[in-house]
Amino acid sequence: MNLVLTGLYRYPVKSLRGESLKVMDVDARGPLHDRHWMLVNQEGRFLTQRELPRMVLVQPEILDEGLRLRAPGMFDLEVAAESDEELKVQVWQDICTARAMSPAADQWLSDFLGVSARLVYLPPDSMRQVDPTYARPGDQTGFSDGFPFLLISQASLDDLNRRMGLNLPMERFRPNLVVSGCEPYAEDGWKRIRIGGLSFRVVKPCSRCVIPTVNPETGEREGNEPLKTLMSYRKEGNKVYFGQNLIHDGPGQLQTGMPVEVLE
């Protein structure tokens, strides 16, 4: 099996459009700048494409200080570094201390999405521990749903597309790592892998929500695929699984084209 890392993605703002990278720096939280920002409602609870599919139309760009936001029909907005205002925010069951960005960003995002939203940042001194059921003490992540990395093999997506008779892009599934050269769903059986100088623990299959039904080019839901097809052969209990969640063992750098080694 000649496994190769063929895709690298990061998502600076949770549930906004991601970006494809050739080189990815990895720090204690996972991909550098991955989901370090997030949108919340007035109660501090996270907002995602699950309820606001138009979020995928907003493209964030990381600047030396802060972000630039772009969206159809909106002026480009540069958001400087975070403010000193601290607030408690919620991602699923986790409560974190975040910092507000700016009222201008809040207004811009609220205008585009049609709901009241705030943009917040997870500062370096605010640690979010990964679920200890799957993680070691000190394992952390940003505002991801729960884990620092999501891996999907290209063969798994190719098989899913063949079953559906569609050609959905990998971006719909929002992975960080795409691996080529294995059989479909081979990643289900991996426990530890190495890519370059980085080692990873494969800790939990990824249960899927409605986000892959959102067309990233239109910001609209398109029927019930791929969930309908996944339910026919990837359902366990009341959940559907596609891809694997990973935790990294330390910092480093990843590059597309790197060999991937299955350690166990």
C-alpha positions in Angstrom: 0.0 0.0 0.0 1.6 3.3 -1.2 -0.2 5.9 0.9 0.3 9.6 0.1 -1.0 12.8 1.7 -2.9 14.4 -1.2 -5.0 17.1 0.6 -4.6 19.6 3.4 -7.4 21.8 4.5 -7.9 24.3 7.3 -11.0 26.3 8.4 -9.9 29.5 10.2 -13.5 30.3 11.3 -15.7 27.4 12.4 -18.2 26.6 9.6 -17.1 29.3 7.2 -15.4 28.4 4.0 -12.1 26.5 4.3 -8.9 26.8 2.4 -6.7 24.2 0.6 -3.0 24.3 1.6 0.2 22.8 0.2 2.0 23.2 3.5 0.4 23.1 7.0 2.1 24.0 10.2 0.8 22.1 13.2 0.8 23.4 16.8 -0.6 22.2 20.1 -4.2 22.6 19.0 -3.8 21.0 15.5 -3.5 22.8 12.2 -2.2 26.3 12.8 -5.1 28.8 12.8 -7.7 26.1 12.3 -11.0 27.1 13.9 -9.4 29.6 16.2 -12.4 31.9 15.4 -16.1 31.1 15.7 -19.5 32.8 15.3 -21.8 32.7 18.3 -25.3 34.0 19.0 -26.1 36.5 21.7 -26.1 33.8 24.4 -22.6 32.7 23.3 -23.6 29.4 21.7 -21.8 28.4 18.5 -23.4 28.9 15.1 -22.8 26.5 12.2 -24.0 25.6 8.7 -26.4 23.2 10.3 -28.8 26.1 10.9 -27.2 28.8 8.7 -25.9 27.1 5.4 -25.0 30.6 4.0 -22.0 30.6 6.3 -20.1 28.6 3.7 -20.2 31.6 1.4 -18.0 33.6 3.7 -14.3 33.3 2.9 -11.9 34.2 5.8 -8.3 35.0 5.0 -5.7 35.1 7.8 -3.8 38.3 8.0 -0.7 39.2 10.1 -3.1 40.8 12.6 -6.6 39.4 12.5 -8.7 38.4 9.5 -10.2 39.6 6.2 -13.7 38.5 5.4 -15.3 38.2 2.0 -18.8 37.3 0.9 -21.0 37.7 -2.2 -22.5 41.2 -2.3 -20.6 42.4 0.7 -17.6 44.8 0.9 -14.3 43.1 2.1 -13.9 43.6 5.8 -10.5 43.6 7.6 -10.9 42.7 11.3 -7.9 43.6 13.4 -6.7 41.6 16.4 -9.1 40.6 19.1 -10.3 43.0 21.7 -9.9 42.7 25.5 -13.5 41.8 26.0 -13.8 38.3 27.3 -16.9 36.2 27.1 -18.0 32.6 27.8 -18.8 30.7 24.7 -20.2 27.2 24.1 -19.3 24.5 21.6 -21.6 21.5 22.1 -21.1 20.8 25.9 -17.8 22.6 26.2 -17.6 26.1 27.8 -14.6 28.2 26.8 -13.3 31.7 27.5 -13.1 33.6 24.2 -12.4 37.2 23.2 -14.7 39.3 21.1 -13.3 40.6 17.8 -15.1 43.8 16.8 -18.6 45.3 16.5 -17.9 46.0 12.8 -17.3 42.3 12.2 -20.4 41.4 14.2 -22.6 43.8 12.1 -21.1 42.6 8.8 -21.7 39.0 9.6 -25.2 39.6 11.0 -26.1 41.6 7.9 -25.0 38.8 5.6 -26.5 35.9 7.5 -29.7 37.6 8.6 -29.3 36.7 12.2 -27.5 38.3 15.2 -24.0 36.9 15.3 -20.7 37.7 17.0 -17.2 36.8 15.9 -15.0 35.5 18.7 -11.4 34.3 19.0 -9.9 31.5 21.2 -6.7 33.2 22.6 -3.6 31.1 23.3 -4.1 31.2 27.0 -7.6 29.5 26.7 -7.2 25.8 26.5 -9.9 23.5 25.2 -9.2 19.9 26.3 -10.2 17.1 23.9 -12.8 14.7 25.3 -10.8 12.5 27.8 -12.8 9.5 26.7 -10.6 9.5 23.6 -7.7 11.8 24.5 -4.7 12.1 26.9 -4.4 15.0 29.4 -3.1 18.0 27.6 -4.6 17.1 24.2 -6.4 20.2 22.9 -8.2 21.6 20.0 -9.7 24.9 18.9 -13.4 25.4 18.1 -13.6 22.2 16.1 -16.6 19.9 16.9 -14.3 17.9 19.1 -11.0 16.8 17.6 -8.0 18.5 16.1 -7.9 16.5 12.8 -10.4 14.8 10.5 -9.0 12.4 7.9 -10.8 10.9 4.9 -9.3 8.8 2.2 -9.9 9.7 -1.4 -11.0 6.1 -2.1 -13.8 6.4 0.4 -15.2 9.5 -1.3 -14.8 7.9 -4.7 -16.7 4.9 -3.5 -19.5 7.1 -2.0 -19.8 9.1 -5.2 -20.0 5.9 -7.3 -22.8 4.6 -5.1 -24.7 8.0 -5.4 -24.0 8.5 -9.1 -22.7 12.0 -8.2 -19.4 13.8 -8.0 -19.4 15.6 -4.7 -16.2 17.4 -3.9 -14.1 16.5 -0.8 -14.8 20.1 0.5 -18.3 19.1 1.5 -17.0 16.8 4.2 -14.5 19.4 5.6 -11.5 17.1 6.3 -8.1 18.4 7.3 -6.2 15.5 5.8 -6.9 13.5 2.6 -5.0 10.3 1.9 -4.7 8.5 -1.4 -3.5 5.0 -2.3 -5.6 2.8 0.0 -8.9 0.9 -0.4 -12.2 2.6 0.4 -12.7 2.9 4.2 -9.3 1.5 5.0 -8.9 4.4 7.5 -11.6 2.7 9.6 -9.0 0.1 10.6 -6.1 2.4 11.4 -5.1 3.0 15.0 -1.9 5.0 14.6 -0.3 6.7 11.5 2.8 8.8 10.7 3.0 11.5 8.2 6.5 13.0 7.8 7.7 13.7 11.3 4.2 13.7 12.9 2.4 10.8 14.4 -1.3 10.6 15.0 -3.7 8.5 17.0 -6.9 7.5 15.1 -9.4 7.8 17.9 -13.0 7.9 16.7 -15.1 7.7 13.5 -16.7 10.9 12.5 -20.5 11.0 12.8 -22.0 13.1 10.1 -24.7 15.9 10.3 -26.5 17.8 7.5 -23.5 20.0 6.6 -22.4 17.7 3.6 -25.8 18.4 2.0 -24.8 22.1 1.6 -23.5 23.1 -1.8 -20.4 25.3 -0.9 -20.8 27.2 -4.1 -24.4 28.3 -3.5 -24.8 28.1 0.3 -28.0 26.1 -0.1 -29.0 22.6 0.9 -29.4 20.2 -2.0 -31.7 17.4 -1.0 -30.7 14.6 1.3 -27.5 13.4 -0.3 -24.9 12.2 0.7 -26.7 11.3 4.0 -29.3 9.1 2.3 -26.7 6.9 0.6 -24.4 6.8 3.7 -27.4 5.6 5.8 -27.7 2.6 3.5 -24.3 1.2 4.4 -22.5 3.4 7.0 -25.1 3.6 9.7 -24.4 2.3 13.2 -27.1 2.8 15.8 -28.8 6.1 15.0 -25.6 7.7 13.5 -23.9 7.7 10.1 -20.1 7.6 10.0 -17.7 8.9 7.3 -14.0 9.7 8.0 -11.9 9.4 11.2 -11.0 11.8 13.9 -7.3 12.0 14.8 -5.2 13.5 17.6 -1.6 14.4 16.9 1.3 13.7 19.3 3.1 16.9 18.9 3.8 20.0 16.7 5.4 19.9 13.2 4.8 20.5 9.6 2.8 18.7 6.9 3.1 18.9 3.1 1.1 17.4 0.3 3.0 14.5 -1.3 4.3 13.2 2.0 4.1 9.4 2.5 1.7 8.1 5.0 2.7 5.2 7.1 0.2 3.0 9.1 1.9 2.1 12.4 -0.9 -0.1 13.7 
